[in-house]
């Protein structure tokens, strides 16, 4: 049993005033542009996955954010417009579990008015009920987390006694609603669910869905990460390739997190996300907006930058734009490239708070 750790929720006060944004394309200190925005709409989730929200920490006594602290849909939409004006081309809604936020389709409809690729990541538990409504509101695609097909293994991973069958129903409903191609994310933890790698690949071959196998990462401060628990992507590819020969595929764009591989027999493709063994920080184009309006420049950050005080304090769009631009231009994060056993133990913001 691990000691209870209180997740970090720190946001540095916004600089006042930030330099005026000059309109030039944004680049950080390593020359990386801003392309992707991930918006966490809630810090709550109905699962207690061992790698994200372990029940020992996120128990019945855990204090989630009060409703008054989280950004309203109108505030999120306003900030999203500013981000799009700074060059963001893709917005992903996340959490926690975004579908536990009431009336999420209303936010989707607001964001669908922007010239942006609008996607959502979900554990799939509520997707069967909401897929058609989300698609009707303007959502383009979904990514579904699914860590096993075996019910016992899946329940051991989500620690919520939730059956696989209902997630599969959600995937089918999303496909029927046109929210494809659907991506299915499996976080692989050695000794826990790694025997599910090949069955998951087999299950979705030929369906048009893309399974992506993610190396178990030291996100947050509560998941007890150890390097021994990591199954390297090279091993994942070797295991799958022994049954279904694979060949590499060129990325769709710079900064794509998944390395793409296709089946040689034409039955589709898979992806691997190798944040631990093959860090891709050099191409990272992502900014994260937390549930309560803090800006994070890295999944492994220790602190964010407060935007909510600007939004609720009467700042103009130009002032908010100046602040975001200044934060990005000062960015130098490359955590996965410098990860050590020591850095893995440092306090970091929880993934359920800023989104994966």
Secondary structure by P-SEA (a helix, b strand, c coil): cccccccccccccccccccccccccccccccccccbbbbbccccccccccccccccccccccccccccccccaaaaaaaaaaaaaacccbbbbbcccccccccaaaaaaaaaacccccccccccccccccaaaaaaacccbbbbbbccccaaaaaaaacccccaaaaaaaaaaaaaaccccbbbbbbccccccccaaaaaaaaaccccbbbbbbccccccccccccccccccaaaaaaaaaacbbbbbbcccccccccbbbbbcccccbbbbbcccccccccccbbbbbcccbbbbccccccbbbbaaaaaaacccaaaaaaaaaaaaaacccccccccccccccccccccccccc
